[in-house]
Amino acid sequence: MKTIKRIAWATDLHLDFLPRDERNAYIAGLASLPIDLLLLGGDTINGMLLDECFGEMARCLPFKICFVLGNHDYYGSSIAKVKGWAKEITHASDNLFWMPEMGMLELNPSTVLIGHDGWADGRLGDYANSMVILNDYFHISELKGLDKKHRLEVIHQLGDEAAHFVAHWLNKVLKTYQQVIFLTHVPPFHHVCRHSHNIAKDDHLPFLTCKAVGDVLLSVMKHHAQHKILVLSGHTHRNSVRHILPNLTIVTGGADYGTPKVQKIWSGEMDGFSFSEEIPMLPLTSAKLEFIKKRA
Ligand SMILES: [Fe+2]
């Protein structure tokens, strides 16, 4: 298969914060990127506009798009319905791939992409005493009308599903590949969860991290010291990077409602994740596009 050399990663685009014409202009801008693959880290839009928005991407973008879903992608709909849609579109489209359905994508003979949505599973921080109320509880069918105890059961289950998936695919791909990029929405480690410029406190952490996935990553990577994994996550809307283990690095992407970005573009051969190019685009402008084209 064709080696994928240039990859862009964008997360938390929240394109529903733009009117349709601006949204489509942003997507048209993405089409100009000199890349082979676009990674979308979730919270791309909301549950009511997913089909229209991803349909526009499928029509306009001349490269593969691998995506995971964030909590906002279910707003106005249900988890079951949106996952059903994502599964269907992965089979029906030539260039849209929901990573939990796709499983893995080889980027080059030593590097592979895996991905899962994840879910903030309430296990880090102090869920019992937190007064935080998420919009999720009003806009996602499965969480509507539940009390705190039953909400915790649902988010535990979603975290466990993600962890089970990651354990399966990570162990599988490490038999063949030296390096893994893991695309997810919810950070699996608290180290990168910033809130108001500081590491999030106990009242917010239950809603910012997926501990179940973090536990799997730690356990597997400690037994694979010769392999490396790069975790690309979003959800917090704040830029952060931490080396959790010598072979396990996590990055979170910054985001602002109404000004969708592309977090990074990597080009050249991937060697130990020392990518030759790393270009933040805040926001995506025609001048910035020209700049990227020249450097790629
Ligand atoms: Fe978001």
Residues whose N, C-alpha, C, O or C-beta is under 5 A from the ligand:
A	BS01	LIG	D12 D43 H235
